[in-house]
């Protein structure tokens, strides 16, 4: 289908009845000019509520379960009453209650078992997106835009890795074209759940961190879309976190690789996996603000004609540095690193930075703080014998760290850039703990003390000239800067 636009609306963009109206309006306006399909997240904080309910179920806390279920019903019932005319509310409330009742049956099963089976978690946690689909699709319908709600588990085919599944693109392409193209050809606007899919044999799965964005890009690729627009609550991808750097600016255009590196290193606009399905087909992506849709946002493209040096500085506070070192000649440092990375990968942990020394063969791994416990358990299990016999020194953990990453395709081959970055950091008296730079020279990642992260980010941002430039002053004809008009000296 020609000129198809896929839009994705994040949790804050559908976080209330008012936001759903705005998001549905944006989709309906575009649908007047070309085919549109939208992917929606759960209402903001709903996924956390679902996960918390499952934790109460596992612990046998019936009161906590019931309290959360009541909040879930109340929030969606309230949105329904605000969104829809009274005549349409009864049928839609019944749909919402059916989905919530299904969730309640799952958590009751967890309470009886005293555990949360991964397959059941994946089925339950996708309920938030299903509820959003009911509300948004029904609002579009009553507002005059023919629409249809679609559960992505009927379209997106994945492997069976529950909690962090990966798409199987060819089966997904077949299902997406069989299921969605007929709707689009009939002039309907499909409203599709983000975050979830199903294995080839039909078992519900979820796509892990950043899953709703990922769903949108999977479907955009499967349907050969012309564009993907990702609607969030920020103006686009910025040159730094504006909470740390007041003069950070929105980037007009960046490449897939730059966007992925920024996301991987802490920029909260999209997840790096989001872009992977789009690369082969070179589908452009826009990051836009649904709270300020008049602003242009950031365009993400396969490549740029002229690379422009460092483009942005990403940062991340909630990280921890894990250090390992052989204690004996019997333990080869390279083997230790290989086994450690394998253990971390099996635990489904993302390693943000790896840095090593040559002589002592020690090395460190930077991981997210919420994945630290899982990382340590994996390492201690994999290296239990070596730790017990003191072939490996006790694993060291430093939680008082932060990550800074300067990103830009144009950094490659820029003499002295790394030196300028480190000099800028030292100038504000922040110590560098670890450094990592890939052979592509796309990213220079630096680990610093957490209390010095903000100063370091500001210093590198300024050193790379990334801040918003003040407007050029305009002087009356015949007058230059620093020179007073005639007769007024």
Helices and strands as residue ranges (DSSP letters): E 5-9, G 12-14, H 17-31, E 36-40, H 46-58, H 62-83, H 86-113, H 118-125, H 127-142, E 147-150, G 152-154, E 157-158, H 169-185, E 189-193, E 196-199, E 204-206, H 211-222, E 227-232, E 253-255, H 256-264, H 273-276, E 284-289, E 298-301, E 312-324, H 333-346, E 353-356, E 363-368, G 369-371, H 372-382, H 384-388, E 396-407, G 409-411, H 417-427, E 432-437, E 443-449, G 450-452, H 453-463
